[in-house]
Amino acid sequence: MNATGKPRIVRCPTCGGDSVYASDNPYRPFCSERCKNVDFGAWASESYRVAAPPPPGSGATPAADADD
């Protein structure tokens, strides 16, 4: 709840619908278990990735160098 006593409403990162961001919502910041599982599945299938340079000695070159 915020200072006025009303629960904070946020946008669900998966479907864009309204989601109550409170401790009694076990799926927060998601609106439902389905949206939480869809997001988890995207991470598990590597649809989301955190960009990082290749490790030294891997032989891979960063994409920026490939244009040269």
N, C-alpha and C positions, 0 to 999 in steps of 0.2 A: 504494500500500500504506500501511497505517497503522502505528503504532508496533509492533504485534505481528507484522508481516510478512504479515498477511492482506489481500487486496484489499478495498477499500471497496465495499460493495454499496449501491446507491441505487435508488429507485423511478423507473422510466422515466416521464417526464412525459406521454407519449402513451398508453401502454397500462396503466401501473401495475405492470408486471412488474419482476422484478429485473434490474438492470443493473450490470455491473462498471465502476466509475469508476476507470479506470487508463489510462495512456498507450497501452497496447496495444489498447484498444478505440477504433477510429476513429470510432465513432458516439456516444461519450459526450456527454451524459448519457443518451442513448437506448440501448435494448437492441439495436436492429437498424437497418439501412439503411431498412427500410420505415417504422419509427416516426419516424426523422429526416425522411424525405420527407413524411410526413403532416403533421408539424409545419411544415415549410417551406411546404407547400401552403396550410396555414391562414393563415400570415402573408401569402403571396402573394395570396390571395383576400380579404384584409382581414377574415378572421374574428376575428383578434386585432387590437386597436387600443390605442394608448397615448393616454389621455385628455389633451386639451390645450384651453385656451380658444381661441375663434376669433380669428383675427388682427384687429387694429384696422382699422376701415373696411370689413370684409367684409359688414356688414349683418346678420350672424348674431348671435343672442343665445344665451347659455348656457342650457342646459335648466333650470337652477334659476330663472332669471328668467321662463321661459315660464309658470310656475305662478301668477304674480302677476295 
